[in-house]
Amino acid sequence: QVLLEAAFHATPDAMLLFRDEDGVVVEANDVWWTLCGGERAALIGRSLDDLPLWADPGDAERLRRAVAAGGAVADLPIALRRLGPDGALEAG
C-alpha cells in the first residue's frame, strides 16, 4: 500500500480517486491540485456530480462509466475548469 500511494503521488499525470458506487472523491494527487486548483477540504468527500469543474456537466458521468467499464481511464478527453481555494470557479 505504501508503494502504491508513493506511485500515485509521484506520477506526472493528474489523478483523482473516487468511489465507484457514488462518485465521491476520496483523494487527488498534487498534479491534480496544480491543474484544477481548489483545496482538499472543498473537494474530498464531495460527489463528482457536485463539483463545478466540468466544462461539460456530462463529463462526470462519462468518467464514471469509463471507470466502471475498465477500472481505470487513460486518454479520455475532458475539459476542466479551474477552482479557487473555496472550491468555487475562478473568474476568467
Secondary structure, 3 states (H helix, E strand, C coil): CHHHHHHHHHCCCCCEEECCCCCEEEEECHHHHHHHECCHHHHCCCEHHHCCCECCCHHHHHHHHHHHHHCCCCCCCCCECCECCCCCECCC
